[in-house]
Amino acid sequence: MYQPEKITFKLLAAAQILALTLLSACTWNLPTTVCHATGDPANPYEAMTIDRTQWNEHQMHPGDINPVPVGGCPTTVLDIIDGKITICHATGSETKYYEEITVSVNGLDGHGKHPGDIIPAPESGCPTSPLPITEGKITICHLTGSDGNPYQEITVSVNGLNGHGKHAGDIIPVPADGCPTTSP
């Protein structure tokens, strides 16, 4: 005799077991280090190691980034829209060095561990040539606004570019022959 309530109960039990299995699989690598959103524009993210008891709080905390990307936490506030950010993914291709993609801020869809990815993408878009990134840092030419010294060569974190991804006139990365000596 066909008994739909028994089949429904068995399917519900199987779904619960699957959900618990997936939940434990998602948190097996705790403790983990996240970039905790501080709410302070001067220091927008703080690297924190969390354990199983803190996981639920930080998983739902708006703006937290999990895991900490290669090169550390971003130094500028990320533009997070519906839990997603736009990054420049280093493709490894010799013809198209970066691809602009939008990923989940929770887990970064694995891109937090990709060397060469730029998190977030600069406002001007992804670079068209490979960036010389060393230990998560890049050297750029910062436009100073001074006629006598129009550019200053500085090294910043590739994650957030210390806000320089939003500076009009900054040159990212520094050209092979150095920063220009005349105003743009």
Secondary structure, DSSP 4 states (H G I P E B T S, - for coil): ---HHHHHHHHHHHHHHHHHHHHHHHTTT-SEEEEEE-S-TTS-EEEEEE-HHHHHHHHSSTT-BBSPPTT-S-SS----BTTEEEEEEE---SS--EEEEEEETBTGGGGGG-TT-BSS--TT---SS----BTTEEEEEEE---SSS-EEEEEEETTTGGGGGG-TT-BSS--TT-S-SS--
